């Protein structure tokens, strides 16, 4: 049976941990509000741009721009950009992304090689220790996340794709849905998806568009920017989802520590009561003996 001193030390240690988790929960909640506002502001533009370009590129010749070409999928490897966090204490946030990346590598690896682009320290550390082919890595950007970070990641992916070193580019990340819910997303970034129209559809590729200036000039400006915007949206989604996961995890840790403190206090009172009872019995026994 532990002594009263040991129990008091354990209670003090749990209380100190509870203060830390409570503070981390408050910090995550305050940062989540800002991150959520940025996601909400970025979503409409990114989603509308994706819909318009998907429809537009379905009506033009793929040779009009390198980002529209469908290269040989059997020979060139696929580039998977894995977006994790730089820190932990966020439940299964990072492990879910890493698990999804592993499943993608397993499924795609049966037909072709998969190389990685890693964003976030947790994913970088995991895949680096296991000897995967990592083309580029970025860490420490979520402290001051900006569009320039997305531009750097997108330009690296574009350069890999247009040079023919990879045949396609995919993103895997956590999409922010609510404080309690994050959706795991695996989506193709390059080549840009093309809509499939039904035969005889009024919105089909039979419609013709007048491009001013030439389509080559329009796509040369729009398509790289589109890739940058989609990467930026994924980074914002992952950042907001991280703070939501961390806030939820710290809230659960705070409640668990409160329950642990209550159980330890009850146990300590029982130990103290047993010690007092034992001392009384000893006194009574000694008095009876005399």
C-alpha positions in Angstrom: 0.0 0.0 0.0 1.5 3.4 -1.0 2.2 5.9 1.8 0.3 9.2 2.2 3.3 11.1 1.0 3.5 9.2 -2.2 -0.3 9.7 -2.8 0.0 13.4 -2.2 2.9 13.6 -4.6 0.9 11.8 -7.3 -2.1 14.2 -6.8 0.2 17.2 -7.1 1.7 15.8 -10.3 -1.7 15.1 -11.8 -2.9 18.6 -10.9 0.2 20.1 -12.5 -0.5 18.1 -15.7 -4.2 19.2 -15.6 -3.1 22.9 -15.5 -0.9 22.3 -18.6 -3.6 20.5 -20.5 -6.2 23.2 -19.6 -3.9 25.9 -20.8 -3.1 24.1 -24.1 -6.8 23.6 -24.6 -7.4 27.4 -24.3 -4.5 28.2 -26.6 -5.7 25.7 -29.2 -9.2 27.1 -29.0 -8.0 30.7 -29.6 -5.8 29.6 -32.6 -8.6 27.5 -34.0 -10.9 30.5 -34.4 -8.3 32.3 -36.5 -7.5 29.2 -38.5 -11.2 28.4 -39.1 -11.8 31.9 -40.3 -9.0 31.6 -42.9 -10.4 28.2 -44.1 -13.9 29.6 -44.5 -12.5 32.6 -46.4 -10.4 30.4 -48.7 -12.8 27.6 -49.5 -15.3 29.4 -51.9 -12.5 30.7 -54.2 -10.6 27.4 -54.2 -13.7 25.2 -54.8 -15.1 27.5 -57.5 -11.8 27.7 -59.3 -11.5 23.9 -59.2 -15.0 23.5 -60.7 -14.5 26.0 -63.4 -11.1 24.7 -64.5 -12.2 21.1 -64.4 -15.0 22.0 -66.7 -12.9 24.2 -68.9 -10.0 21.7 -69.4 -12.5 19.1 -70.4 -13.2 21.1 -73.6 -9.6 21.8 -74.7 -6.8 19.8 -76.2 -4.6 18.3 -73.4 -1.5 19.5 -75.3 -2.4 23.1 -74.7 -0.5 23.0 -71.4 1.9 20.5 -69.7 -0.3 20.3 -66.6 -3.2 18.8 -68.6 -1.2 16.0 -70.2 -1.8 12.4 -69.0 1.7 10.9 -69.0 2.5 7.2 -69.1 1.2 6.0 -65.8 3.0 2.6 -65.9 6.5 4.0 -65.9 6.6 7.3 -64.0 6.1 7.1 -60.2 3.3 8.9 -58.3 4.2 11.8 -56.0 2.2 11.7 -52.7 2.3 15.0 -50.7 1.7 14.1 -47.0 0.5 16.9 -44.8 0.9 16.3 -41.1 1.5 18.6 -38.1 4.8 19.7 -36.6 3.7 18.8 -33.1 1.8 16.1 -31.3 -0.7 16.0 -28.4 -3.5 16.0 -30.9 -5.0 12.5 -30.6 -4.9 10.4 -33.8 -4.5 13.4 -36.1 -1.0 12.6 -37.4 -1.4 8.8 -37.2 -4.5 8.8 -39.4 -2.7 10.7 -42.1 0.3 8.5 -41.9 -1.9 5.4 -42.0 -3.8 6.7 -45.1 -0.4 7.5 -46.8 0.7 3.9 -46.1 -2.5 2.5 -47.6 -2.0 4.6 -50.7 1.6 3.5 -51.0 0.5 -0.1 -50.7 -2.3 0.1 -53.2 -0.4 2.2 -55.8 2.9 0.3 -55.2 1.5 -2.8 -56.9 1.6 -1.1 -60.3 4.2 1.7 -59.9 6.5 3.4 -57.5 5.4 6.0 -55.0 7.7 8.9 -53.9 6.9 11.3 -51.1 6.7 15.0 -50.5 6.5 15.6 -46.7 5.0 18.6 -45.0 5.2 18.6 -41.2 7.7 17.3 -38.7 5.7 14.2 -37.6 5.3 12.8 -41.1 8.9 13.7 -42.0 10.3 11.9 -39.0 8.1 8.8 -39.6 8.9 8.2 -43.3 12.5 9.3 -43.0 13.3 6.5 -40.5 11.8 3.9 -42.8 13.8 4.7 -45.8 11.2 6.0 -48.2 12.1 8.0 -51.3 11.5 11.6 -50.2 11.7 14.2 -53.0 11.2 17.3 -50.8 10.2 18.1 -47.2 9.0 21.2 -45.5 8.7 21.7 -41.7 7.9 24.6 -39.4 5.6 26.5 -41.7 2.4 26.2 -39.6 3.6 28.8 -37.1 3.2 31.5 -39.7 1.4 29.9 -42.5 1.2 32.0 -45.7 0.4 31.7 -49.3 4.2 31.8 -50.1 4.6 28.4 -48.4 2.0 26.9 -50.6 3.6 28.4 -53.7 6.9 26.7 -52.8 5.3 23.3 -52.3 3.1 23.7 -55.5 6.0 24.8 -57.7 8.1 21.8 -56.5 5.2 19.5 -57.5 4.7 21.2 -60.8 8.4 20.9 -61.6 8.5 17.2 -60.8 5.4 16.6 -62.9 6.3 18.7 -66.0 9.8 17.3 -66.1 8.4 13.7 -66.3 10.0 12.5 -63.0 6.5 11.8 -61.7 3.4 10.8 -63.5 0.8 12.2 -61.1 0.6 14.2 -57.8 -1.7 13.4 -54.9 -2.5 15.1 -51.6 -3.3 13.4 -48.3 -4.4 15.6 -45.4 -7.1 16.1 -42.8 -10.0 18.4 -43.9 -11.6 20.5 -41.2 -15.3 19.8 -40.8 -16.1 20.8 -37.2 -14.4 20.9 -33.8 -15.2 17.2 -33.3 -14.8 16.0 -36.9 -11.9 15.9 -39.3 -12.2 14.2 -42.7 -9.3 12.3 -44.1 -8.9 13.3 -47.8 -6.8 11.7 -50.6 -7.2 13.7 -53.8 -5.3 14.0 -57.1 -3.7 17.3 -57.7 -1.9 16.7 -61.1 -2.8 16.1 -63.8 -5.8 18.4 -63.3 -8.9 16.2 -63.2 -11.2 16.5 -66.3 -15.0 16.2 -66.1 -16.6 13.2 -67.8 -19.7 14.4 -69.7 -22.6 12.1 -70.6 -23.4 11.6 -74.2 -25.8 14.2 -75.5 -25.4 16.4 -72.4 -26.1 20.1 -72.9 -23.1 20.9 -70.8 -20.9 18.5 -72.8 -17.7 19.3 -74.7 -19.8 20.1 -77.8 -20.0 23.7 -76.5 -17.3 25.9 -77.8 -15.6 28.8 -76.0 -14.0 31.9 -77.4 -10.7 32.4 -75.6 -9.2 35.9 -75.4 -6.2 35.9 -75.4 -5.1 32.5 -76.7 -5.9 29.4 -74.6 -2.1 28.8 -74.2 -1.7 32.2 -72.5 -4.7 31.8 -70.3 -3.8 28.3 -69.0 -0.1 29.3 -68.6 -1.3 31.8 -66.0 -4.3 30.0 -64.5 -3.2 26.4 -64.1 -0.1 27.0 -61.9 -2.1 29.5 -59.8 -4.8 26.8 -59.5 -2.3 24.3 -58.2 -1.0 26.8 -55.7 -4.5 27.7 -54.5 -5.4 24.0 -53.9 -2.2 23.3 -52.0 -2.8 26.5 -49.9 -6.4 25.3 -49.1 -5.1 21.9 -48.1 -2.6 23.5 -45.7 -5.3 25.7 -44.2 -7.6 22.8 -43.8 -4.9 20.7 -42.1 -3.9 23.6 -39.8 -7.5 24.2 -38.6 -8.1 20.4 -38.2 -4.9 20.2 -36.1 -6.1 22.8 -33.6 -9.5 21.2 -33.5 -8.0 17.8 -32.8 -5.6 19.3 -30.2 -8.4 21.1 -28.4 -10.5 18.0 -28.3 -7.5 15.9 -27.0 -6.6 18.4 -24.3 -10.2 18.7 -23.2 -10.4 14.9 -22.8 -7.0 14.9 -21.0 -8.3 17.6 -18.6 -11.4 15.7 -17.8 -9.5 12.5 -17.3 -7.0 14.2 -14.9 -9.9 15.5 -12.9 -11.3 12.0 -12.6 -7.9 10.7 -11.6 -7.5 13.3 -9.0 -10.9 12.4 -7.5 -10.0 8.7 -7.4 -6.6 9.4 -5.9 -8.1 11.7 -3.2 -10.7 9.1 -2.3 -8.0 6.4 -2.1 -5.7 8.7 0.0 -8.6 9.3 2.4 -9.1 5.6 2.8 -5.4 5.0 3.4 -5.4 7.8 6.0 -8.5 6.4 7.7 -7.0 3.0 7.8 -3.8 4.4 9.4 -5.8 6.3 12.0 -7.9 3.1 12.8 -4.7 1.1 13.1 -3.2 3.6 15.5 -6.4 3.6 17.6 -6.3 -0.2 17.7 -2.7 -0.1 18.8 -3.4 2.4 21.6 -6.4 0.4 22.8 -4.5 -2.9 22.6 -1.6 -1.3 24.6 -4.0 0.0 27.3 -5.8 -3.3 27.6 -2.4 -5.1 28.0 -1.5 -2.9 31.0 
